[in-house]
Amino acid sequence: MPHQLHDYLGGKIFLDIDESPMMRARVEGTYEPLKTRALQSLLTPGMTFVDVGTNKGYFALLAAKLLRGTGRVLVFEPEPWNCQCIRRSVRPTPTPTSRCWNWP
């Protein structure tokens, strides 16, 4: 299956679920359950979340949702294609508090 937008945790994420079992787990809600619950319990509106080496942006997108348009989400990812995927994930629900940087 090619890359496309998928529903996940009340938001959207752009990825190919057949790329790996972990990509499918993101959409099924079974990816990193302990870390996901930790973010859900610790992040509150107004905070800043930094995701270095974000991959497809799972935690950054979750953080943006939890911050509810307040605070900031700063994302750093070295792989240009992953940055494009993150930007496509953000496009359906843009937030001025999120930024993604691609660095060499």
N, CA, C and O atoms as a GROMACS GRO file, in nm:
protein
  416
    1MET      N    1   0.085  -0.118   0.000
    1MET     CA    2   0.000   0.000   0.000
    1MET      C    3   0.089   0.124   0.000
    1MET      O    4   0.184   0.130   0.078
    2PRO      N    5   0.061   0.220  -0.085
    2PRO     CA    6   0.144   0.341  -0.088
    2PRO      C    7   0.118   0.429   0.034
    2PRO      O    8   0.025   0.407   0.112
    3HIS      N    9   0.204   0.529   0.049
    3HIS     CA   10   0.185   0.626   0.157
    3HIS      C   11   0.050   0.695   0.139
    3HIS      O   12   0.013   0.735   0.029
    4GLN      N   13  -0.022   0.709   0.249
    4GLN     CA   14  -0.147   0.783   0.248
    4GLN      C   15  -0.180   0.825   0.390
    4GLN      O   16  -0.118   0.780   0.486
    5LEU      N   17  -0.278   0.913   0.403
    5LEU     CA   18  -0.321   0.957   0.535
    5LEU      C   19  -0.404   0.848   0.602
    5LEU      O   20  -0.492   0.789   0.540
    6HIS      N   21  -0.376   0.824   0.729
    6HIS     CA   22  -0.449   0.726   0.809
    6HIS      C   23  -0.496   0.795   0.937
    6HIS      O   24  -0.430   0.885   0.988
    7ASP      N   25  -0.611   0.752   0.987
    7ASP     CA   26  -0.659   0.798   1.117
    7ASP      C   27  -0.576   0.732   1.226
    7ASP      O   28  -0.542   0.615   1.217
    8TYR      N   29  -0.545   0.809   1.329
    8TYR     CA   30  -0.476   0.752   1.445
    8TYR      C   31  -0.491   0.848   1.563
    8TYR      O   32  -0.472   0.968   1.547
    9LEU      N   33  -0.524   0.797   1.677
    9LEU     CA   34  -0.534   0.874   1.801
    9LEU      C   35  -0.609   1.005   1.783
    9LEU      O   36  -0.571   1.107   1.842
   10GLY      N   37  -0.714   1.004   1.704
   10GLY     CA   38  -0.793   1.124   1.684
   10GLY      C   39  -0.732   1.223   1.587
   10GLY      O   40  -0.781   1.335   1.574
   11GLY      N   41  -0.625   1.185   1.519
   11GLY     CA   42  -0.560   1.273   1.421
   11GLY      C   43  -0.534   1.198   1.292
   11GLY      O   44  -0.594   1.094   1.266
   12LYS      N   45  -0.443   1.251   1.213
   12LYS     CA   46  -0.404   1.190   1.086
   12LYS      C   47  -0.253   1.174   1.084
   12LYS      O   48  -0.180   1.256   1.137
   13ILE      N   49  -0.208   1.065   1.020
   13ILE     CA   50  -0.066   1.043   1.001
   13ILE      C   51  -0.045   0.989   0.860
   13ILE      O   52  -0.118   0.900   0.816
   14PHE      N   53   0.056   1.042   0.788
   14PHE     CA   54   0.085   1.004   0.651
   14PHE      C   55   0.197   0.902   0.651
   14PHE      O   56   0.312   0.934   0.682
   15LEU      N   57   0.163   0.777   0.616
   15LEU     CA   58   0.265   0.672   0.609
   15LEU      C   59   0.215   0.554   0.528
   15LEU      O   60   0.098   0.545   0.491
   16ASP      N   61   0.307   0.462   0.501
   16ASP     CA   62   0.277   0.337   0.432
   16ASP      C   63   0.271   0.228   0.538
   16ASP      O   64   0.374   0.190   0.593
   17ILE      N   65   0.152   0.177   0.568
   17ILE     CA   66   0.138   0.081   0.677
   17ILE      C   67   0.202  -0.054   0.645
   17ILE      O   68   0.220  -0.137   0.734
   18ASP      N   69   0.236  -0.077   0.518
   18ASP     CA   70   0.302  -0.202   0.480
   18ASP      C   71   0.454  -0.189   0.482
   18ASP      O   72   0.524  -0.286   0.453
   19GLU      N   73   0.505  -0.072   0.515
   19GLU     CA   74   0.650  -0.050   0.520
   19GLU      C   75   0.715  -0.136   0.628
   19GLU      O   76   0.825  -0.188   0.609
   20SER      N   77   0.647  -0.148   0.741
   20SER     CA   78   0.700  -0.230   0.850
   20SER      C   79   0.588  -0.255   0.951
   20SER      O   80   0.487  -0.184   0.952
   21PRO      N   81   0.605  -0.356   1.036
   21PRO     CA   82   0.504  -0.380   1.140
   21PRO      C   83   0.486  -0.258   1.232
   21PRO      O   84   0.376  -0.236   1.284
   22MET      N   85   0.591  -0.180   1.253
   22MET     CA   86   0.579  -0.063   1.340
   22MET      C   87   0.494   0.046   1.277
   22MET      O   88   0.426   0.120   1.348
   23MET      N   89   0.498   0.058   1.144
   23MET     CA   90   0.412   0.157   1.077
   23MET      C   91   0.265   0.118   1.094
   23MET      O   92   0.180   0.202   1.121
   24ARG      N   93   0.236  -0.010   1.079
   24ARG     CA   94   0.099  -0.058   1.098
   24ARG      C   95   0.056  -0.039   1.243
   24ARG      O   96  -0.058  -0.003   1.270
   25ALA      N   97   0.147  -0.063   1.338
   25ALA     CA   98   0.115  -0.048   1.480
   25ALA      C   99   0.076   0.096   1.514
   25ALA      O  100  -0.007   0.119   1.601
   26ARG      N  101   0.136   0.193   1.445
   26ARG     CA  102   0.101   0.334   1.469
   26ARG      C  103  -0.047   0.356   1.441
   26ARG      O  104  -0.117   0.420   1.519
   27VAL      N  105  -0.095   0.302   1.330
   27VAL     CA  106  -0.234   0.321   1.290
   27VAL      C  107  -0.328   0.238   1.378
   27VAL      O  108  -0.440   0.282   1.407
   28GLU      N  109  -0.285   0.122   1.419
   28GLU     CA  110  -0.369   0.034   1.501
   28GLU      C  111  -0.373   0.078   1.647
   28GLU      O  112  -0.452   0.024   1.725
   29GLY      N  113  -0.289   0.174   1.685
   29GLY     CA  114  -0.288   0.222   1.823
   29GLY      C  115  -0.212   0.133   1.918
   29GLY      O  116  -0.232   0.139   2.039
   30THR      N  117  -0.124   0.049   1.863
   30THR     CA  118  -0.046  -0.043   1.948
   30THR      C  119   0.102  -0.007   1.950
   30THR      O  120   0.183  -0.083   2.005
   31TYR      N  121   0.140   0.105   1.893
   31TYR     CA  122   0.281   0.146   1.886
   31TYR      C  123   0.321   0.214   2.017
   31TYR      O  124   0.258   0.310   2.059
   32GLU      N  125   0.427   0.164   2.080
   32GLU     CA  126   0.484   0.226   2.200
   32GLU      C  127   0.377   0.268   2.301
   32GLU      O  128   0.367   0.386   2.335
   33PRO      N  129   0.297   0.173   2.350
   33PRO     CA  130   0.186   0.211   2.439
   33PRO      C  131   0.230   0.281   2.568
   33PRO      O  132   0.160   0.371   2.614
   34LEU      N  133   0.342   0.242   2.626
   34LEU     CA  134   0.385   0.306   2.750
   34LEU      C  135   0.425   0.452   2.726
   34LEU      O  136   0.390   0.540   2.805
   35LYS      N  137   0.499   0.477   2.618
   35LYS     CA  138   0.540   0.614   2.586
   35LYS      C  139   0.418   0.698   2.548
   35LYS      O  140   0.409   0.815   2.585
   36THR      N  141   0.326   0.639   2.475
   36THR     CA  142   0.204   0.710   2.435
   36THR      C  143   0.126   0.753   2.559
   36THR      O  144   0.084   0.868   2.569
   37ARG      N  145   0.106   0.661   2.653
   37ARG     CA  146   0.033   0.694   2.776
   37ARG      C  147   0.109   0.797   2.860
   37ARG      O  148   0.048   0.883   2.923
   38ALA      N  149   0.242   0.788   2.861
   38ALA     CA  150   0.321   0.885   2.936
   38ALA      C  151   0.298   1.026   2.880
   38ALA      O  152   0.275   1.120   2.956
   39LEU      N  153   0.305   1.040   2.748
   39LEU     CA  154   0.280   1.172   2.688
   39LEU      C  155   0.139   1.219   2.720
   39LEU      O  156   0.118   1.336   2.754
   40GLN      N  157   0.042   1.129   2.708
   40GLN     CA  158  -0.096   1.167   2.734
   40GLN      C  159  -0.116   1.214   2.878
   40GLN      O  160  -0.203   1.298   2.904
   41SER      N  161  -0.039   1.162   2.971
   41SER     CA  162  -0.056   1.203   3.110
   41SER      C  163   0.032   1.321   3.149
   41SER      O  164   0.001   1.392   3.245
   42LEU      N  165   0.142   1.345   3.078
   42LEU     CA  166   0.236   1.450   3.117
   42LEU      C  167   0.220   1.581   3.041
   42LEU      O  168   0.240   1.688   3.099
   43LEU      N  169   0.186   1.575   2.914
   43LEU     CA  170   0.177   1.698   2.834
   43LEU      C  171   0.047   1.771   2.861
   43LEU      O  172  -0.061   1.712   2.861
   44THR      N  173   0.059   1.899   2.883
   44THR     CA  174  -0.059   1.984   2.903
   44THR      C  175  -0.047   2.108   2.816
   44THR      O  176   0.064   2.147   2.780
   45PRO      N  177  -0.159   2.170   2.781
   45PRO     CA  178  -0.154   2.290   2.698
   45PRO      C  179  -0.056   2.393   2.752
   45PRO      O  180  -0.045   2.415   2.872
   46GLY      N  181   0.017   2.456   2.658
   46GLY     CA  182   0.113   2.559   2.693
   46GLY      C  183   0.257   2.509   2.703
   46GLY      O  184   0.350   2.590   2.706
   47MET      N  185   0.276   2.378   2.708
   47MET     CA  186   0.411   2.323   2.719
   47MET      C  187   0.480   2.324   2.582
   47MET      O  188   0.417   2.347   2.480
   48THR      N  189   0.612   2.298   2.584
   48THR     CA  190   0.689   2.280   2.460
   48THR      C  191   0.736   2.136   2.455
   48THR      O  192   0.787   2.082   2.553
   49PHE      N  193   0.718   2.073   2.338
   49PHE     CA  194   0.760   1.935   2.316
   49PHE      C  195   0.864   1.934   2.205
   49PHE      O  196   0.841   1.990   2.098
   50VAL      N  197   0.979   1.872   2.229
   50VAL     CA  198   1.086   1.863   2.130
   50VAL      C  199   1.105   1.717   2.093
   50VAL      O  200   1.123   1.632   2.180
   51ASP      N  201   1.100   1.688   1.963
   51ASP     CA  202   1.116   1.551   1.914
   51ASP      C  203   1.234   1.548   1.818
   51ASP      O  204   1.225   1.598   1.706
   52VAL      N  205   1.345   1.491   1.862
   52VAL     CA  206   1.467   1.483   1.782
   52VAL      C  207   1.478   1.343   1.723
   52VAL      O  208   1.478   1.244   1.796
   53GLY      N  209   1.486   1.336   1.590
   53GLY     CA  210   1.486   1.206   1.522
   53GLY      C  211   1.345   1.150   1.523
   53GLY      O  212   1.322   1.036   1.564
   54THR      N  213   1.252   1.230   1.476
   54THR     CA  214   1.109   1.201   1.489
   54THR      C  215   1.057   1.088   1.401
   54THR      O  216   0.948   1.036   1.426
   55ASN      N  217   1.132   1.048   1.298
   55ASN     CA  218   1.089   0.947   1.204
   55ASN      C  219   0.964   0.996   1.133
   55ASN      O  220   0.971   1.098   1.063
   56LYS      N  221   0.850   0.931   1.146
   56LYS     CA  222   0.727   0.974   1.077
   56LYS      C  223   0.644   1.071   1.161
   56LYS      O  224   0.536   1.112   1.119
   57GLY      N  225   0.692   1.107   1.279
   57GLY     CA  226   0.627   1.210   1.357
   57GLY      C  227   0.518   1.164   1.452
   57GLY      O  228   0.438   1.246   1.497
   58TYR      N  229   0.512   1.036   1.483
   58TYR     CA  230   0.405   0.983   1.568
   58TYR      C  231   0.392   1.061   1.698
   58TYR      O  232   0.283   1.109   1.730
   59PHE      N  233   0.501   1.075   1.773
   59PHE     CA  234   0.493   1.142   1.903
   59PHE      C  235   0.475   1.293   1.887
   59PHE      O  236   0.406   1.356   1.968
   60ALA      N  237   0.534   1.352   1.785
   60ALA     CA  238   0.518   1.496   1.762
   60ALA      C  239   0.373   1.529   1.728
   60ALA      O  240   0.318   1.627   1.777
   61LEU      N  241   0.311   1.447   1.645
   61LEU     CA  242   0.171   1.470   1.609
   61LEU      C  243   0.079   1.449   1.729
   61LEU      O  244  -0.018   1.523   1.748
   62LEU      N  245   0.110   1.350   1.810
   62LEU     CA  246   0.034   1.328   1.934
   62LEU      C  247   0.050   1.449   2.026
   62LEU      O  248  -0.048   1.496   2.084
   63ALA      N  249   0.172   1.499   2.039
   63ALA     CA  250   0.197   1.615   2.124
   63ALA      C  251   0.118   1.736   2.075
   63ALA      O  252   0.059   1.808   2.156
   64ALA      N  253   0.117   1.760   1.945
   64ALA     CA  254   0.042   1.873   1.889
   64ALA      C  255  -0.106   1.862   1.924
   64ALA      O  256  -0.171   1.962   1.957
   65LYS      N  257  -0.158   1.742   1.916
   65LYS     CA  258  -0.299   1.720   1.952
   65LYS      C  259  -0.322   1.749   2.100
   65LYS      O  260  -0.419   1.816   2.136
   66LEU      N  261  -0.234   1.700   2.185
   66LEU     CA  262  -0.249   1.717   2.330
   66LEU      C  263  -0.233   1.863   2.374
   66LEU      O  264  -0.294   1.905   2.471
   67LEU      N  265  -0.151   1.940   2.302
   67LEU     CA  266  -0.128   2.080   2.336
   67LEU      C  267  -0.243   2.170   2.292
   67LEU      O  268  -0.250   2.287   2.332
   68ARG      N  269  -0.331   2.118   2.210
   68ARG     CA  270  -0.454   2.188   2.168
   68ARG      C  271  -0.429   2.329   2.115
   68ARG      O  272  -0.500   2.423   2.150
   69GLY      N  273  -0.329   2.341   2.030
   69GLY     CA  274  -0.303   2.470   1.967
   69GLY      C  275  -0.228   2.570   2.054
   69GLY      O  276  -0.208   2.684   2.014
   70THR      N  277  -0.185   2.528   2.171
   70THR     CA  278  -0.104   2.614   2.257
   70THR      C  279   0.032   2.548   2.272
   70THR      O  280   0.051   2.435   2.228
   71GLY      N  281   0.126   2.618   2.334
   71GLY     CA  282   0.258   2.559   2.347
   71GLY      C  283   0.324   2.546   2.211
   71GLY      O  284   0.282   2.609   2.114
   72ARG      N  285   0.430   2.464   2.205
   72ARG     CA  286   0.502   2.447   2.078
   72ARG      C  287   0.546   2.302   2.063
   72ARG      O  288   0.575   2.233   2.161
   73VAL      N  289   0.551   2.258   1.937
   73VAL     CA  290   0.607   2.128   1.902
   73VAL      C  291   0.721   2.155   1.805
   73VAL      O  292   0.699   2.207   1.695
   74LEU      N  293   0.843   2.118   1.844
   74LEU     CA  294   0.961   2.139   1.761
   74LEU      C  295   1.012   2.002   1.719
   74LEU      O  296   1.041   1.917   1.803
   75VAL      N  297   1.023   1.981   1.589
   75VAL     CA  298   1.057   1.850   1.534
   75VAL      C  299   1.184   1.860   1.450
   75VAL      O  300   1.196   1.948   1.365
   76PHE      N  301   1.277   1.769   1.476
   76PHE     CA  302   1.402   1.762   1.400
   76PHE      C  303   1.416   1.622   1.343
   76PHE      O  304   1.408   1.524   1.417
   77GLU      N  305   1.437   1.613   1.211
   77GLU     CA  306   1.446   1.483   1.144
   77GLU      C  307   1.549   1.491   1.031
   77GLU      O  308   1.537   1.579   0.946
   78PRO      N  309   1.650   1.402   1.029
   78PRO     CA  310   1.753   1.408   0.926
   78PRO      C  311   1.710   1.355   0.789
   78PRO      O  312   1.771   1.392   0.688
   79GLU      N  313   1.611   1.271   0.782
   79GLU     CA  314   1.569   1.209   0.655
   79GLU      C  315   1.466   1.299   0.585
   79GLU      O  316   1.356   1.317   0.637
   80PRO      N  317   1.501   1.355   0.467
   80PRO     CA  318   1.409   1.446   0.398
   80PRO      C  319   1.271   1.385   0.370
   80PRO      O  320   1.170   1.454   0.384
   81TRP      N  321   1.265   1.259   0.332
   81TRP     CA  322   1.134   1.197   0.303
   81TRP      C  323   1.046   1.194   0.428
   81TRP      O  324   0.925   1.216   0.418
   82ASN      N  325   1.104   1.166   0.543
   82ASN     CA  326   1.026   1.166   0.666
   82ASN      C  327   0.971   1.305   0.696
   82ASN      O  328   0.858   1.317   0.743
   83CYS      N  329   1.049   1.409   0.669
   83CYS     CA  330   0.999   1.546   0.688
   83CYS      C  331   0.880   1.574   0.597
   83CYS      O  332   0.784   1.639   0.638
   84GLN      N  333   0.887   1.525   0.475
   84GLN     CA  334   0.773   1.542   0.384
   84GLN      C  335   0.650   1.470   0.438
   84GLN      O  336   0.539   1.522   0.430
   85CYS      N  337   0.670   1.350   0.492
   85CYS     CA  338   0.557   1.274   0.549
   85CYS      C  339   0.496   1.350   0.666
   85CYS      O  340   0.373   1.357   0.679
   86ILE      N  341   0.580   1.407   0.751
   86ILE     CA  342   0.530   1.484   0.866
   86ILE      C  343   0.450   1.603   0.819
   86ILE      O  344   0.342   1.631   0.871
   87ARG      N  345   0.501   1.674   0.721
   87ARG     CA  346   0.429   1.791   0.669
   87ARG      C  347   0.295   1.751   0.610
   87ARG      O  348   0.197   1.824   0.624
   88ARG      N  349   0.288   1.637   0.544
   88ARG     CA  350   0.160   1.590   0.490
   88ARG      C  351   0.066   1.547   0.601
   88ARG      O  352  -0.056   1.556   0.585
   89SER      N  353   0.120   1.500   0.711
   89SER     CA  354   0.036   1.465   0.826
   89SER      C  355  -0.024   1.590   0.890
   89SER      O  356  -0.138   1.588   0.935
   90VAL      N  357   0.053   1.697   0.894
   90VAL     CA  358   0.010   1.821   0.959
   90VAL      C  359  -0.088   1.897   0.870
   90VAL      O  360  -0.176   1.966   0.921
   91ARG      N  361  -0.073   1.886   0.739
   91ARG     CA  362  -0.153   1.965   0.646
   91ARG      C  363  -0.304   1.955   0.671
   91ARG      O  364  -0.371   2.058   0.666
   92PRO      N  365  -0.363   1.836   0.697
   92PRO     CA  366  -0.509   1.831   0.719
   92PRO      C  367  -0.554   1.905   0.845
   92PRO      O  368  -0.667   1.953   0.851
   93THR      N  369  -0.466   1.915   0.944
   93THR     CA  370  -0.501   1.985   1.068
   93THR      C  371  -0.384   2.075   1.106
   93THR      O  372  -0.314   2.047   1.204
   94PRO      N  373  -0.362   2.183   1.030
   94PRO     CA  374  -0.244   2.268   1.053
   94PRO      C  375  -0.247   2.332   1.191
   94PRO      O  376  -0.352   2.366   1.245
   95THR      N  377  -0.129   2.347   1.245
   95THR     CA  378  -0.115   2.415   1.374
   95THR      C  379   0.003   2.510   1.365
   95THR      O  380   0.113   2.469   1.329
   96PRO      N  381  -0.018   2.636   1.397
   96PRO     CA  382   0.093   2.733   1.388
   96PRO      C  383   0.199   2.710   1.495
   96PRO      O  384   0.304   2.774   1.493
   97THR      N  385   0.173   2.620   1.588
   97THR     CA  386   0.268   2.598   1.697
   97THR      C  387   0.365   2.485   1.666
   97THR      O  388   0.449   2.453   1.750
   98SER      N  389   0.356   2.423   1.548
   98SER     CA  390   0.443   2.310   1.512
   98SER      C  391   0.539   2.352   1.402
   98SER      O  392   0.501   2.419   1.307
   99ARG      N  393   0.666   2.309   1.417
   99ARG     CA  394   0.767   2.333   1.315
   99ARG      C  395   0.848   2.207   1.295
   99ARG      O  396   0.876   2.136   1.391
  100CYS      N  397   0.886   2.179   1.171
  100CYS     CA  398   0.969   2.062   1.139
  100CYS      C  399   1.092   2.110   1.065
  100CYS      O  400   1.082   2.180   0.965
  101TRP      N  401   1.209   2.072   1.116
  101TRP     CA  402   1.335   2.105   1.050
  101TRP      C  403   1.401   1.977   1.002
  101TRP      O  404   1.407   1.876   1.073
  102ASN      N  405   1.452   1.984   0.878
  102ASN     CA  406   1.534   1.877   0.823
  102ASN      C  407   1.679   1.924   0.836
  102ASN      O  408   1.714   2.032   0.789
  103TRP      N  409   1.760   1.844   0.900
  103TRP     CA  410   1.901   1.883   0.913
  103TRP      C  411   1.986   1.768   0.860
  103TRP      O  412   1.950   1.651   0.870
  104PRO      N  413   2.104   1.804   0.801
  104PRO     CA  414   2.187   1.699   0.739
  104PRO      C  415   2.242   1.599   0.838
  104PRO      O  416   2.313   1.506   0.799
   0.00000   0.00000   0.00000
